[in-house]
Amino acid sequence: MPFDPQTPYNDLPLLPPPGELETRAVLKKAIDANKALAELKGAGELIPDQSLLIQAIGLQEAKLSSEIENIVTTNDELYRAFADQGQHANPHTKEVLRYKDALWHGFKSLKEENRPLTTRLFEELFQIIKDTSAGMRRTPGTKLANPSGEVIYTPPEGEAVIRDKLANLERFIYDDSDLDPLIKLAIMHYQFEAIHPFTDGNGRTGRILNILYLIETGLLDIPVLYLSRHIIDHKGDYYAGLKRVTEDHAWEPWILYMLDAIAQTARATRERILGIRDLMREGIEQVKRELPKVYSKDLLELLFRQPYCKIRFLEEAGIAQRKTASQYLRELERIGMLTPVKMGREVYYLNIALLKLLIS
């Protein structure tokens, strides 16, 4: 039966897909992507406190992944809202921050609670992103349209059907086949997006699952590889690849696209991590040289968790009480490491070099 975009795709084939997946072109690209990912993992280990990377790079992913779904905020709004724990943020910025919270929830679920990637965890991620108690999509009528309003896809309908397909996806994730994990990731990502289990937030949930899968398989230790920037830069190819799998079962172009995205993003992220490391080293040397009485390891690490710093951050970290914390930040401003930005009654101290590195 030919695919009809107006009809619920309850016939979405179960995994694994039939036919040859590890073609010569795919295997060649998979080798390259695995190498790039291994180099990224090694670079992450060069930063003593890896939570720096999770925080600094993770916020950018939250912004970009949300941007794909037209949830747009500026870097200034995002980082100020993060510094203020979401207070007074606009609705779009709050939604971006919830994406960050969902990512952290998933990471802790795997690493600290030893939970597997299951439908229940997928639902929890969705609920955090959308700030809702709703779960699986139950009512019919969901249709995906292009910018012109033309319906291009109708996902499966019926909660039982959706749960059955997600159960099959779980089995595929943990089967004992010798399929390369990165090829599995590409297949897994398509399948989750095709099932489209929630009323909203499927793209963002699916992109979080990508990074959690890399951690679950041991290919990364911390969540620092994010494909959202690549998807934005190659949006047409991304949606065309999904469409070709649905309509023609054309897996090879889709897998090649995803492997290329992983390889390019891993290399770009590695360079960004090395840049953060070098920037930290320069900062440590400068503060030790020019402000020896101010220098502490905890203070320097705090300045690289995110670009905006406040007096309160130093107080909460136990680095200094308010008056001394204020003096420290003014001294760091004096030597050019931080730039003060006044917003209303609040003064933020901006690490411009770090911000430029993160958004480049």
C-alpha positions as CSV (number, residue, x, y, z in Angstrom):
1,M,0.0,0.0,0.0
2,P,1.6,3.3,-1.1
3,F,2.3,5.9,1.6
4,D,-0.4,8.5,2.0
5,P,0.5,11.6,4.0
6,Q,-3.1,12.2,4.9
7,T,-3.5,8.7,6.5
8,P,-2.2,7.9,10.0
9,Y,1.0,5.9,9.4
10,N,0.0,3.0,11.6
11,D,1.9,0.7,9.2
12,L,5.2,2.3,10.1
13,P,7.6,-0.7,9.8
14,L,9.0,-2.1,13.0
15,L,12.8,-2.1,13.6
16,P,15.3,-3.3,12.5
17,P,14.8,-2.2,8.9
18,P,15.1,-4.9,6.3
19,G,17.9,-5.0,3.8
20,E,21.6,-4.0,3.9
21,L,22.3,-1.0,6.2
22,E,26.0,-1.2,6.5
23,T,26.8,-0.4,2.9
24,R,30.4,0.4,1.9
25,A,29.6,4.2,1.9
26,V,27.9,3.9,5.3
27,L,30.8,1.9,6.9
28,K,33.4,4.4,5.6
29,K,31.4,7.3,7.0
30,A,30.8,5.4,10.3
31,I,34.6,4.9,10.8
32,D,35.1,8.7,10.3
33,A,32.3,9.6,12.7
34,N,33.5,7.1,15.4
35,K,37.0,8.6,15.2
36,A,35.7,12.1,15.5
37,L,33.6,11.1,18.5
38,A,36.5,9.4,20.2
39,E,38.6,12.5,19.8
40,L,35.8,14.6,21.3
41,K,35.5,12.2,24.3
42,G,39.3,12.6,24.8
43,A,39.1,16.4,24.7
44,G,36.3,16.4,27.3
45,E,38.6,14.6,29.6
46,L,41.1,17.5,29.4
47,I,38.7,19.7,31.5
48,P,39.1,18.7,35.2
49,D,35.6,19.8,36.1
50,Q,33.4,18.4,33.2
51,S,30.3,20.0,34.6
52,L,31.7,23.2,33.1
53,L,31.2,21.7,29.7
54,I,27.7,20.4,30.5
55,Q,26.6,23.8,31.6
56,A,28.3,26.1,29.1
57,I,27.7,24.0,26.0
58,G,24.4,22.5,27.1
59,L,22.7,26.0,27.3
60,Q,23.7,26.6,23.7
61,E,22.1,23.3,22.7
62,A,19.0,24.2,24.5
63,K,18.8,27.4,22.6
64,L,19.5,25.9,19.2
65,S,17.3,22.8,19.6
66,S,14.4,25.0,20.6
67,E,15.1,27.4,17.7
68,I,14.4,24.5,15.3
69,E,10.9,24.4,16.6
70,N,10.6,28.3,16.4
71,I,11.1,28.7,20.1
72,V,13.5,31.6,19.8
73,T,15.4,33.5,22.5
74,T,18.5,35.6,22.4
75,N,21.8,34.6,24.0
76,D,21.5,37.6,26.3
77,E,18.0,36.7,27.4
78,L,19.0,33.0,27.9
79,Y,22.1,33.5,30.0
80,R,20.5,36.3,32.1
81,A,17.5,34.1,32.7
82,F,19.8,31.2,33.7
83,A,21.7,33.4,36.0
84,D,18.4,34.5,37.6
85,Q,17.0,30.9,37.8
86,G,14.3,31.7,35.2
87,Q,12.8,34.6,37.1
88,H,11.2,37.3,35.0
89,A,12.1,35.4,31.8
90,N,9.7,35.5,28.8
91,P,7.8,32.3,27.9
92,H,10.2,31.3,25.1
93,T,13.3,31.7,27.3
94,K,11.6,29.6,30.0
95,E,10.9,26.9,27.5
96,V,14.5,26.8,26.5
97,L,15.6,26.5,30.1
98,R,13.2,23.6,30.5
99,Y,15.0,21.9,27.6
100,K,18.2,22.2,29.6
101,D,16.5,20.8,32.7
102,A,15.2,17.8,30.6
103,L,18.6,17.1,29.3
104,W,20.1,17.2,32.8
105,H,17.3,14.9,34.1
106,G,18.0,12.4,31.3
107,F,21.7,12.5,32.0
108,K,21.3,11.9,35.8
109,S,18.7,9.1,35.1
110,L,21.4,7.2,33.1
111,K,24.5,8.0,35.1
112,E,23.2,8.2,38.7
113,E,20.1,6.0,38.7
114,N,21.2,3.5,36.1
115,R,17.9,3.7,34.3
116,P,17.6,2.5,30.7
117,L,16.2,4.4,27.7
118,T,12.5,3.6,27.9
119,T,9.1,5.0,27.0
120,R,8.7,6.2,30.6
121,L,11.9,8.2,30.4
122,F,10.8,9.6,27.0
123,E,7.6,10.8,28.6
124,E,9.4,12.4,31.5
125,L,11.7,14.4,29.1
126,F,8.6,15.6,27.2
127,Q,6.8,16.6,30.4
128,I,9.8,18.7,31.6
129,I,10.2,20.4,28.2
130,K,6.6,21.3,27.9
131,D,5.9,21.8,31.7
132,T,2.9,19.4,31.5
133,S,1.6,16.3,33.3
134,A,0.2,15.0,29.9
135,G,1.8,11.9,28.5
136,M,1.3,9.9,25.3
137,R,-0.7,11.4,22.4
138,R,-4.2,9.9,22.7
139,T,-6.5,11.9,20.5
140,P,-6.5,11.6,16.7
141,G,-6.0,14.5,14.3
142,T,-2.2,15.2,14.6
143,K,-0.8,16.1,11.1
144,L,2.5,17.6,10.1
145,A,2.5,20.3,7.5
146,N,5.2,22.2,5.5
147,P,5.5,26.0,5.6
148,S,2.9,26.2,2.8
149,G,0.3,24.4,5.0
150,E,0.4,21.2,2.9
151,V,0.1,18.0,5.0
152,I,3.3,16.0,4.5
153,Y,2.9,13.4,7.2
154,T,0.3,11.9,9.6
155,P,1.9,10.0,12.4
156,P,0.5,6.7,13.9
157,E,-2.7,7.1,15.9
158,G,-4.0,5.2,18.9
159,E,-2.2,5.0,22.2
160,A,-1.8,1.2,22.0
161,V,-0.3,1.5,18.5
162,I,2.1,4.2,19.6
163,R,3.2,2.3,22.7
164,D,3.8,-0.9,20.7
165,K,6.0,1.0,18.3
166,L,7.9,2.6,21.2
167,A,8.4,-0.8,22.8
168,N,9.8,-2.1,19.6
169,L,12.2,0.9,19.5
170,E,13.3,0.1,23.1
171,R,14.1,-3.5,22.0
172,F,16.1,-2.2,19.0
173,I,18.1,0.1,21.2
174,Y,19.2,-2.7,23.5
175,D,19.3,-5.7,21.0
176,D,22.6,-7.6,20.8
177,S,23.1,-7.1,17.1
178,D,26.6,-6.0,15.9
179,L,25.2,-3.0,14.0
180,D,27.5,0.0,14.6
181,P,26.0,2.2,17.4
182,L,26.1,5.3,15.3
183,I,24.1,3.6,12.5
184,K,21.6,2.5,15.2
185,L,21.4,6.1,16.4
186,A,20.4,7.3,12.9
187,I,17.7,4.6,12.7
188,M,16.5,5.3,16.2
189,H,16.2,9.0,15.6
190,Y,14.1,8.5,12.4
191,Q,11.9,6.0,14.2
192,F,11.2,8.2,17.2
193,E,10.4,11.2,15.0
194,A,8.1,9.0,12.8
195,I,6.2,7.6,15.8
196,H,5.8,11.3,17.0
197,P,4.4,10.1,20.4
198,F,3.6,13.5,21.9
199,T,1.4,16.4,20.9
200,D,4.5,18.7,20.9
201,G,8.1,18.7,21.7
202,N,8.9,15.5,19.8
203,G,11.9,17.0,17.9
204,R,13.5,18.3,21.1
205,T,12.8,15.0,23.0
206,G,14.3,13.1,20.1
207,R,17.5,15.2,20.1
208,I,18.0,14.7,23.8
209,L,17.6,10.9,23.1
210,N,20.5,11.1,20.6
211,I,22.9,12.4,23.2
212,L,21.6,10.0,25.9
213,Y,22.1,7.1,23.6
214,L,25.8,8.1,23.0
215,I,26.3,8.1,26.8
216,E,24.4,4.8,27.2
217,T,26.7,3.1,24.7
218,G,29.8,4.6,26.2
219,L,30.8,6.6,23.2
220,L,30.7,9.7,25.4
221,D,30.9,10.3,29.1
222,I,29.1,13.6,29.3
223,P,26.4,15.3,27.2
224,V,28.4,17.6,24.9
225,L,27.7,16.5,21.4
226,Y,24.6,18.3,20.0
227,L,23.4,18.1,16.5
228,S,21.0,21.0,16.5
229,R,23.4,23.5,15.0
230,H,24.1,21.1,12.1
231,I,20.4,20.5,11.6
232,I,19.7,24.3,11.4
233,D,22.5,24.7,8.9
234,H,21.3,21.8,6.8
235,K,17.6,21.9,7.6
236,G,16.4,21.1,4.0
237,D,18.6,17.9,3.9
238,Y,17.4,16.9,7.3
239,Y,13.7,16.9,6.5
240,A,14.3,15.6,3.0
241,G,16.1,12.6,4.5
242,L,13.3,11.8,6.9
243,K,10.8,12.1,4.0
244,R,12.7,9.7,1.8
245,V,12.9,7.1,4.5
246,T,9.1,7.3,5.0
247,E,8.2,7.3,1.4
248,D,10.9,5.2,-0.3
249,H,12.6,3.3,2.7
250,A,15.8,5.1,1.5
251,W,17.9,4.4,4.6
252,E,21.4,4.9,3.2
253,P,21.1,8.7,2.4
254,W,19.6,9.3,5.8
255,I,22.2,7.3,7.7
256,L,25.0,9.1,5.7
257,Y,23.4,12.5,6.7
258,M,23.4,11.6,10.4
259,L,26.9,10.2,10.4
260,D,28.2,13.3,8.6
261,A,26.3,15.4,11.2
262,I,28.0,13.5,14.1
263,A,31.5,13.7,12.5
264,Q,31.3,17.5,11.8
265,T,29.6,18.3,15.1
266,A,32.1,16.3,17.1
267,R,35.1,18.0,15.5
268,A,33.5,21.5,16.0
269,T,32.7,20.7,19.6
270,R,36.2,19.4,20.2
271,E,37.6,22.7,19.0
272,R,35.2,24.6,21.2
273,I,36.3,22.5,24.2
274,L,40.0,23.0,23.5
275,G,39.2,26.8,23.2
276,I,37.5,26.8,26.6
277,R,40.5,24.9,28.1
278,D,42.9,27.4,26.6
279,L,40.8,30.4,27.7
280,M,40.7,29.0,31.3
281,R,44.5,28.5,31.3
282,E,45.0,32.1,30.1
283,G,42.6,33.3,32.8
284,I,44.3,31.4,35.5
285,E,47.7,32.7,34.5
286,Q,46.4,36.3,34.3
287,V,44.6,36.2,37.7
288,K,47.6,34.5,39.4
289,R,49.9,37.2,37.9
290,E,47.8,40.3,38.4
291,L,45.5,39.4,41.3
292,P,47.2,36.7,43.4
293,K,45.1,37.6,46.4
294,V,41.9,37.1,44.4
295,Y,42.8,33.8,42.6
296,S,41.2,30.6,43.6
297,K,40.5,27.5,41.6
298,D,36.8,27.6,42.5
299,L,36.5,31.2,41.4
300,L,38.0,30.6,38.0
301,E,35.8,27.6,37.4
302,L,32.8,29.6,38.4
303,L,33.6,32.2,35.7
304,F,33.5,29.5,33.0
305,R,30.2,27.8,34.0
306,Q,28.3,30.3,31.9
307,P,29.1,33.8,30.6
308,Y,27.1,35.8,33.1
309,C,28.2,36.0,36.7
310,K,26.7,37.7,39.7
311,I,27.8,38.5,43.2
312,R,25.3,35.9,44.5
313,F,27.1,33.2,42.6
314,L,30.3,33.7,44.6
315,E,28.3,33.8,47.8
316,E,26.4,30.6,47.0
317,A,29.7,28.8,46.0
318,G,31.2,29.7,49.4
319,I,34.0,31.7,47.7
320,A,33.3,35.0,49.5
321,Q,30.7,37.0,51.3
322,R,28.9,39.7,49.5
323,K,31.2,42.7,50.1
324,T,34.3,40.7,49.3
325,A,32.6,39.0,46.3
326,S,31.8,42.4,44.9
327,Q,35.4,43.5,45.3
328,Y,36.6,40.3,43.5
329,L,34.4,41.0,40.5
330,R,35.4,44.6,40.3
331,E,39.0,43.6,40.3
332,L,38.4,41.1,37.6
333,E,36.7,43.8,35.6
334,R,39.7,46.1,36.2
335,I,42.1,43.6,34.5
336,G,39.7,43.1,31.6
337,M,38.5,39.6,32.3
338,L,34.9,40.6,33.0
339,T,32.7,43.3,31.6
340,P,29.9,44.7,33.8
341,V,26.4,45.0,32.3
342,K,23.7,46.7,34.3
343,M,20.1,45.5,33.8
344,G,17.6,47.4,35.9
345,R,19.0,47.2,39.5
346,E,21.1,44.1,38.8
347,V,24.7,44.1,37.7
348,Y,25.9,41.1,35.7
349,Y,29.6,40.5,35.0
350,L,30.0,39.1,31.5
351,N,32.8,36.8,30.4
352,I,32.8,38.1,26.8
353,A,35.6,35.8,25.6
354,L,33.7,32.7,26.7
355,L,30.4,34.0,25.2
356,K,32.1,34.5,21.8
357,L,33.5,31.0,22.0
358,L,30.2,29.4,22.8
359,I,28.2,31.1,20.0
360,S,30.8,30.9,17.3
